[in-house]
Amino acid sequence: MFLYFKDKRRIDPLALIVSATFIDLEPLYYFMIHEPLDHRIWHGFAASLTVYPILVMLGVFVVERFFEEELFSAYNSLRLKPNQVRYSLSKIYLCSLVGGVSHVSLDMFTHKEMPYVIYPLANGNPFYIGTSSIIVELAVILLAVYSYLRWWNERFPEASGFEKRAESVISHNKEP
């Protein structure tokens, strides 16, 4: 979401959120049917660069066209303050591509069992970095905190002037 706060005109929040999270329906499915290997074909660059962004793009396009008022209401209740709700197909596609590829890019360092990361070039996950994956997880946490702070500053702009308030409290507490 940090991309959305950087440029609200070009970043479609729905496409970015859906593409970055729906890819994990695959591990959920395999977990529910008690399969041991949960990151399969959707967690590979072959799918995240081709089929996946197209499917997400079509779904997001339909939602943005037929549920525009509900989506705008949801954005307002989350205090995202969108400039628009309907985006062009090209913007939806690019955000879907970025969301899916970034998800796979982060997962490939943190999940050992991802046999299709660079399929058909190789089978298995040559990018897994073991216990060093904590670095990737910390980076994701920092991006989440950054996104939250950007959202908070937009939601409560008066709260972002902390220094001014602190200065006025200090000057008010000084004895004459």
C-alpha positions in Angstrom: 0.0 0.0 0.0 3.0 2.3 0.4 2.9 2.8 -3.4 -0.7 4.0 -3.2 0.3 6.8 -0.8 3.1 7.8 -3.0 0.9 8.3 -6.1 -2.9 8.1 -5.8 -3.5 9.1 -9.4 -1.7 6.1 -10.9 -2.0 3.3 -8.2 -5.2 1.4 -8.0 -5.5 0.2 -4.4 -8.0 -2.5 -5.1 -5.8 -4.1 -7.9 -2.8 -3.9 -5.7 -4.4 -5.4 -2.6 -6.2 -8.1 -4.5 -3.2 -9.2 -6.5 -0.9 -9.2 -3.5 -3.3 -11.2 -1.3 -5.4 -13.5 -3.5 -2.3 -15.4 -4.5 -2.3 -16.9 -1.0 -5.6 -18.6 -1.6 -3.5 -21.3 -3.2 -1.7 -22.3 0.0 -5.0 -22.0 1.9 -6.6 -24.4 -0.5 -3.8 -27.0 -0.1 -3.8 -26.5 3.6 -7.5 -27.2 3.7 -7.2 -30.4 1.8 -4.2 -31.5 3.9 -1.6 -31.4 1.1 2.0 -31.1 2.4 3.3 -28.7 -0.3 1.3 -25.5 -0.3 3.1 -23.0 -2.5 2.7 -24.3 -6.0 2.1 -22.9 -9.5 0.6 -19.5 -8.5 3.8 -18.9 -6.5 6.0 -18.9 -9.5 7.0 -16.2 -11.9 5.5 -18.0 -14.9 2.0 -17.6 -13.5 2.5 -14.3 -11.8 3.8 -12.7 -15.0 1.2 -14.1 -17.3 -2.2 -15.6 -16.3 -2.5 -14.2 -12.7 -2.4 -10.5 -13.5 -4.9 -10.9 -16.3 -7.4 -12.8 -14.0 -7.0 -10.2 -11.3 -7.3 -7.4 -13.8 -10.6 -8.7 -15.1 -12.0 -9.2 -11.6 -11.0 -5.8 -10.4 -12.3 -4.2 -13.6 -15.7 -5.7 -13.1 -15.8 -4.7 -9.4 -14.8 -1.1 -10.2 -17.4 -0.8 -12.9 -20.4 -2.4 -11.3 -19.8 -1.6 -7.6 -18.3 1.9 -7.9 -20.4 3.5 -5.1 -19.8 0.7 -2.7 -16.1 0.7 -3.4 -15.9 4.5 -2.9 -17.8 4.1 0.4 -15.4 1.3 1.5 -12.4 3.5 0.6 -13.9 6.4 2.6 -14.6 4.2 5.6 -11.0 3.2 5.5 -10.1 6.9 5.1 -8.0 6.2 2.0 -9.3 9.4 0.4 -9.1 8.2 -3.2 -8.9 10.6 -6.1 -10.9 8.1 -8.2 -12.4 4.6 -8.0 -12.4 3.6 -11.6 -9.0 3.1 -13.2 -8.1 2.2 -16.8 -7.4 -1.4 -17.8 -3.7 -0.6 -18.2 -3.4 0.8 -14.7 -5.3 -2.1 -13.2 -3.1 -4.6 -15.1 0.2 -2.9 -14.0 -0.9 -2.8 -10.4 -2.0 -6.5 -10.6 1.3 -7.4 -12.1 3.3 -5.5 -9.4 1.2 -7.0 -6.6 1.6 -10.6 -7.8 5.3 -10.4 -8.8 6.2 -8.6 -5.5 4.4 -11.3 -3.5 6.3 -14.1 -5.3 9.6 -12.1 -5.0 9.2 -11.8 -1.3 8.0 -15.3 -0.8 10.9 -16.9 -2.7 13.3 -15.8 -0.1 11.2 -17.0 2.9 9.6 -20.3 1.8 11.8 -23.3 1.1 9.1 -25.4 -0.6 8.3 -23.4 -3.7 9.0 -25.8 -6.6 7.7 -23.5 -9.4 9.5 -20.2 -8.7 11.4 -20.1 -11.9 9.8 -23.0 -13.6 10.5 -24.2 -16.4 14.1 -23.0 -16.0 14.6 -24.9 -12.8 12.6 -27.0 -10.4 12.8 -26.0 -6.7 13.6 -22.7 -5.0 17.2 -21.7 -5.4 16.5 -18.3 -3.8 15.6 -19.5 -0.3 17.9 -17.9 2.2 17.1 -19.9 5.3 17.2 -18.1 8.7 18.4 -15.0 6.9 14.8 -14.6 5.6 14.2 -12.6 8.8 15.7 -9.6 6.8 12.9 -9.9 4.2 10.3 -10.2 6.9 11.6 -7.1 8.7 11.5 -5.2 5.4 7.9 -6.2 4.9 7.1 -5.1 8.5 8.8 -1.8 7.9 6.8 -1.2 4.7 3.6 -2.0 6.6 4.5 0.4 9.4 5.4 3.1 6.8 2.1 2.6 5.0 0.2 2.8 8.3 2.0 6.1 9.2 1.2 7.6 5.8 -2.4 6.5 6.2 -2.5 7.9 9.8 -1.1 11.3 8.6 -3.7 11.6 5.9 -6.5 10.5 8.2 -5.4 12.9 11.0 -3.4 15.7 9.4 -3.4 17.7 12.7 -1.6 14.8 14.4 1.3 15.1 12.0 2.2 18.5 13.5 3.5 16.8 16.6 6.6 19.0 16.8 4.5 22.2 16.7 2.2 20.9 19.5 5.1 19.8 21.6 6.8 23.2 21.1 3.6 25.0 22.2 3.2 22.8 25.2 6.8 23.5 26.3 6.5 27.2 25.7 3.2 27.2 27.6 4.7 25.4 30.6 7.6 27.8 30.9 7.3 30.1 33.9 7.3 33.8 33.2 
